[in-house]
Amino acid sequence: MTALFGPAGNSESFAQMGYKNTVQVPTYLQKFGLTAYEYQCGRGVRVNSQTAAALSREAKQYGIALSIHAPYYISLSSLEEETRLKSIGYILDTAKAAAMMGASRIVVHSGSCAKISREDALSLAKDTLARAQAALDEQNLSQIIICPETMGKINQLGTMEEVVELCKVDERFLPCIDFGHLNARTLGGCQTKEQFAAILDLIENGLGMERASKFHSHFSKIEYGKGGEKKHLTFLDDVYGPDFLPLAEEIARRGYHPTFICESAGTQAEDAASMQKIYFKCLKSEKVGM
């Protein structure tokens, strides 16, 4: 098995090339040789069942693995019980949409610490995720995998360590490692092969080889300041990073097969294709060196 690559939503070139609707996405991605796509429900789950079914058929035809990003306003660690209950509902809605379109993974933001300690926020988030998984199981949606995401702002819940802990809530959970977020929240501490290796070791040691080898991932270059993430950039950036090459080398060396979703600002399909080329070159070099 090899890693999968694709964009989060559509690049500017999608419309520029004459495409008009979501069902055409797999055909568009085929032109780049891509194999994954993350449907965006960040501002709410509004998925037409007919469109979802059509997208599912097209994705299967072109070999595109689908995932969905759940609403941004989910709050796993809110002090308000009502807010956390609503968040469980949003996760359930996202899972239902995923099932309709044949997506296997949903990405969920970890939450914030607000005015409570990180430990208390983590405890609340664990409880919310456990209840969310129970809701999925009750609705016969056990096949949909929840992927808690590492976050980019320092005051947010979602360090690599915290996401590993969230994934321990249920053995089916997979971490969504956003390397741009990790680089932003550590103010540039996610750049070298050694730093990437340390992140992967943390996952492997905390969750085991099987889950580590197939983790979900977001990757983009992100501008950051003293508080962490500021805005997403494109691969033309040569200031903030992170660079994909050292990560690709480590992924190829370990034989991992994660799904990489590129979140560049407007060039996500193009940059995902660049990532894929880098990865396959690393994979080839690794095999030659064996």
Disulfide bonds with the S-S distance in Angstrom:
none
